Amino acid sequence: MEEFMELEEKLADPEEQNLLKSHLQKLGGTNFVDHMKRAMLRTMSNKLMSVMNVDGRNGKVSFKNTRLFTVVSECVLSQDENATETSFKKELGTFLKYAPDRQGGRGRKKIS
């Protein structure tokens, strides 16, 4: 989380935002969902994503209130004319939801 906070501080600089956008736009993908997944996996670990969700509900960190969300969403939405902000947030929410199940995630909490 400490490295993520450092990245957030760097992204306060518009020049840093543009550099990251440029890098993430080159990742591409078969569609906006694939592009979003590639961008997220390049910028965050599954462990970090597993403590976040889009809105910050249920004690998790809100991703939509971060500068990285702005950079990733602008990058992905600018590359696909069929993508909408609503569909982006929905797909991002699903991607974050299953982060604990992916390799490097913290794993699901087991209910006893």
Secondary structure as UniProt FT lines:
FT   HELIX           2..10
FT   TURN            11..12
FT   HELIX           14..25
FT   TURN            26..27
FT   HELIX           32..43
FT   HELIX           46..49
FT   TURN            50..51
FT   STRAND          52..53
FT   TURN            58..59
FT   STRAND          61..62
FT   TURN            64..65
FT   HELIX           67..79
FT   TURN            81..82
FT   HELIX           85..97
FT   HELIX           99..101
FT   TURN            103..104
//
